[in-house]
Amino acid sequence: MKKNMNKTSKNNFITYAMVVVIFAVVQTLSSTGNLSNLLKGLLVPLCVYTIAAVSLNLVVGFSGELSLGHAGFMCVGAYSSALFSNVVGDALPSVPRLILAILIGAAVAGVFGILIGIPVLRLRGDYLAIVTLAFGEIIKNLINVLYVGVDENGIHVATSSAGLNLEAGGKQIMKGALGISGTSTLYKDIKPYLFLIGIILVLITLFVVQNLVHSRSGRAIMSTRDNRIAAESVGINITSYKLLAFTVSAALAGVAGVLYAHNLSMLKVSIFDYNLSIMILVYVVLGGIGNLRGSIIATIILYALPELLRGFSTYRMLIYAIVLIAMMLFNWAPAARNWRSRIVEKIKGTRPKKEAA
């Protein structure tokens, strides 16, 4: 048991170390002037999508359920935190205001995870995917028609700008399809440190997910994935543990949404469509289902690659497609997996096991 715990701690440490090394390399390149403005602009979004991919892996990889509503949870976290930041304004310093915004975004997304998870987690497979996809679209369309303003009488909510009835000196924050503007300007003093904040949030996400997976609850979650009937036969409440994974995943997606909202001067709901959910799912699948380090690497490669290939113009998407196919084969083809196993065994200094005839 102790040996297994040491192995788990070692694997967790390797994951944290990988993130820290990436941060150190990026900071070194940036300080020496070897990092282009294009790549600098990708750093915070990379943290956003890494958090989203790791959190989705908790549901898809460890819980064994297919969810396509991750963009909806990111949307809820982004808008709730941006609304809070704009309502509070300069009444709080930037750092505690951002911390509270992150907690509010995670809490609101987590609550929506519970509300959605209770009815839909009794479904499985394609049915669950369809319902969660519908949730994301419903959330997007609801926020798309909301107008929120604030004045001396408090917060006003309406479905049109004329219905707000703001007093003189009032401020309109949410503007329907036009979204929320000016959130990032409230954090001018910490804007240069937003990538560092993103890395810290990535580490926190990894800490939460890895500790949950290797806990007693995590083992129960994975048992429902491996054999639902056997897990139920030994007294495991399948719905409760799946709801736990779904809620934690939703809350962490809300954190990704908070970071996304506070990195942009203009937040629009149109970005949180089903294409975003599918893109995050692609990162999870190509990185390896249940493989957190793979999710991080896949997100970095697949998000940054289209931008780095812009110089190839016509052949950019062709090269991108070839990389997608190569990653899929590398992760899932039996020959590639056997080759990776032999490499790992050679590195560890153990003799490869002979395959049974």
N, C-alpha and C positions, 0 to 999 in steps of 0.2 A: 504493500500500500504506500509506504514511504517512498519507494523507488518510483512509483507512478506519479506521486505528487511532485517529486523532484523533476521528473520528465516534463510534467505539465508546466511547472514554473519556468523551466528552461525554454520551452517553446513560447511561452508568453513573453519572456524577456527578449527572445530573438525578434519577435514581432515589434515590440516597443523600440528595440535598438534599430531596426530597419527604418522606422519612421524618423527617429532622431538623426540617423545618418543622412537620410534624404534631406532633412531640414538643414543640417550642417553643410552639406554639399551646395545646396541652393544659396544659402547665406554667403558661403565663400565665393561662389561665382558672381553673386550680386555685388559684393563688396569690392571685387577686383574688376568690375565692369565687363564681365564676360557673359552677362545675362541680358538678353535683348528685352526691350519694352514689351514685345509680344508675349514672351514667356513670363515676364513679371505680372502681366495682366491675367495669366492663367493660374497663378498660384493659389489664390483664394478659392476660385471655382473648383480647383482640384481637391481642396480640402472639403468643400461642400459635397461633391459627388463621392468622395471616399467615405465620408460619414454615412451618406445615403446607401451606398453599396454594402458597407459592413452591417448596417442595421437591417437592410433587406435580407442579407444572408442569414440572419437569425431566424427569419420566417421561412425562407425558401430552403436553406441548407440544413438547418438544425431542427426546424419544426416540420419540414416536409410539405408545406402548403404553398400554393402558387398565388401570390398577391400582386395585383396590378394597380393598387391604389396608393402607392407610395408618394406619387406627385401630389395627391390630395392632402396627405399629412404634412408634406413640406409646405404646401400652400397655406394651410391653417397656421402652422408655426410661424411662417414668414409674415403673414398679415397681422396676426395677434401681437407679435413682438414689435412690428413697425408701428402699429397703432399705439401701443404703449409708449414707445419712445417719443412719438410725436405729441401725444397728450401730455406727458410729463415734461418734455422739452428740457430747458436748462435748469429746472428746479432741482435736479440731481446731477452730480458730477458724472462724467462719461463712463468711467469704469463701473461704479455700482449700478448705473442705469443699464449698461450692457449686460451685466450679470443677471439683473432682474428680468431683462428682456429675454435672455436665453432660458431662464427658469420658466417664465410665462409661456414662451413658445413651446417648450417641451411639455409643460403641464396641459396646455390646451390640446395639443396634438395627442397626448396620452389619453385624455378624456374622450376625444373623438375615437381613438382606437378602441376604447372599452365599449362605447356606444355602438360602434359598427361591428366590433368583434363578437358581442354577445349573440346577435341573431345570425350572423353570416358564418361563424366558425363551425356551425353544425353542417355546413355544406362542405364538399370536397372537390378537389380537382378543377375541372373547367368551370363548374358552377361557381366556385369560390372566386376564381379569377374574373369571371364576368361581373359578379356583384361588386367586388372591390374596384374594378374598372369603372363601373357605374357610379360608385361613391365619389371617385375622383372627379368625374365629369359633373356630378351634381354640385359638389363643393365649388368647383370653378365657376359654374353658372350662377350660383347663389351670390358669391362674392362679386361677380361681375355687375350685379345690379344694385349693390349696396353703396350708399352715400353716408359718410359719417363726418360730423363736425363737432366742434367744441367751442363753447362760449362761457360766460360767467354763470350761466344756469346749469352747466354740466355738459354731458355728451348727448348729441342728437343723432338718431339713426333714421334713414328714410330710403325709399327706393328711387328717388329722384332728387336732383340738387335743389329744386324749388321747394321740396317738402321739408328741408332742413330747418327753415325759419330761424336762422342764426341772428343773434343780436349784434349790434354794432361792435366791432372789434373781434367778432368770432372768427374761427379758423376752420376751413373745410380740409379734412385730412384724407379720407377715402373718397375717390371721385369716380366710382363705378368702373367702367372699362379702362379709364385712364390711370387707375391704380393709386398708389401713394408715392408722392415725390418728396425729395429733400431729406430722407432718413439718414443717408450717409453724411450729409453736411453737419448733422448733430454730433458726429464723432470725428471731426477733423483732427483733433489732437491725438487720437489713437489710430487713425487710418494707416499710418506707416507700420503699425504693429499688428495689423489684422491677419497677416499670414501666420505670425507667431500664435495669435489667438486661435486661428484655425487648426494649427498643429496640436495645440493643447486640447482642443475639442476632439480631434481625431484620437489622441491618446486616451482621453476620458471614455470615448465611445468604445475603443478596444478593451479598455479595462472593464467596463460594464458588461460587454458581450462575452468576453472570455471568462470572466468570473461567474457569470450566469450559466454559461455552457458547462463549465466544470464543477458546478455545484450539484446538490441533490436535485434541485428543480430542473437543472439543465439535463441531467441524465433521464429524468422523467419525460421531459420534452422530446428528447431523442428516441426514447423507447416508444412513444406514440407514433413517431415517424417510421421506425423500423418494423414494428408489428403492433398495429392498433388493437387487435383482439387480445393478444397476450398481455399488453399493458393494462387493458381494462380488466382482464381476469385476475390480476394481482392487486386490484383496488386503486389504480391510478385514475384520477378524474381527468379524462382526456380533454374535455372542453376547457377546464380551468387552466391547465398548463399551456394549452395552445393560446388561450386568451392572454396569459402572462407574456408569452413570447411576442404575440401580436401587439400588445400594449407597449412593451419596452421598445419594440421596433418602431412603432408609430411615434413615440416620444423622441427617440433619437433622430428620426426623420424630421421632426419639428425643429430640433437643434440645427440640422442642416439648412432648413428653411430660414431660420433666424440669421445664420451667417450669410446666406445668400441675400436676404433683404437688406442687411446692414452694409453690404459691399457695393450696392448700387444706389445711384441717385434717383432712379425711377423704378418702382416695383409694379409690374403688370401681371395680371392673373393668367394671361395668355400663355406664358412660359410653362405653367404647371398643367400641361395637357397629358393625354395618354402616351404621347411619344416620349415624354420624360420618364414615365414609369417603365416603359419598355427599354429605354436606353440604360437605365439603372439595372434592370433585370439582365441585360446583355453583359454588363460588367460582372455581375455575380456569376452567371453561367460560364463565361469565358475564363474567368479567374479560377473557377473550380467551386462547385457547390459545396458549402461547408468549409471552404478554405479561406480564412480571413486575409492571410498574406496575399493569396492569389487575387482577392477582390481589390486590394490596394494597388497591386502591380497592374492589373487589367485596367483599372480606372485611370491610372497615370498614362499608360500607353494609349488607350483608345480615346481618351479625351484630348490629350495633347497632340496626337498624331495628325488629325485633320488640319489643325492650325499650322503645324510644322511643315506640312506638305503643300501649302498654298502656292509655293513657287513652281510646283509641277502642273498647276492649273488643270489641264484636260485629264491628266492621268492620276490626279489626286485621289479620287474616289476608287479608282481601280486598284491602286496600291493599298488603300485602306481596306478594301474587300479582301485582298490577298492576305493581309495581316490578320484579319478576322478568321479566315479559314485556317491559316497556319496555327493560330492560337487554339482554335477548336481542336485541331488534330493533335497538337502537342499535349493538350489536357485530357483528351478523351479517347484517342486512338489506342488500342491495346498494345501495339508495338512501341509507341512512344512512352506509354506508362511503364512497360517493362524495362525500357532503356533508362528511364529516370530512376527506377528502383535499383538497377545495377550500378548507376553512378553514385547514388546515395550510399549503397553498401560498400563501394570502393572507398568513398570518402571516410566512412566510419571505420574502415579497416576490417570489415567482416566479409566472410566468403559468401558469394551469392548462392542462394538455395536452388537446388536442381528442381526443375518443374516436373511434375508427375506426367508420365507418358499418357 
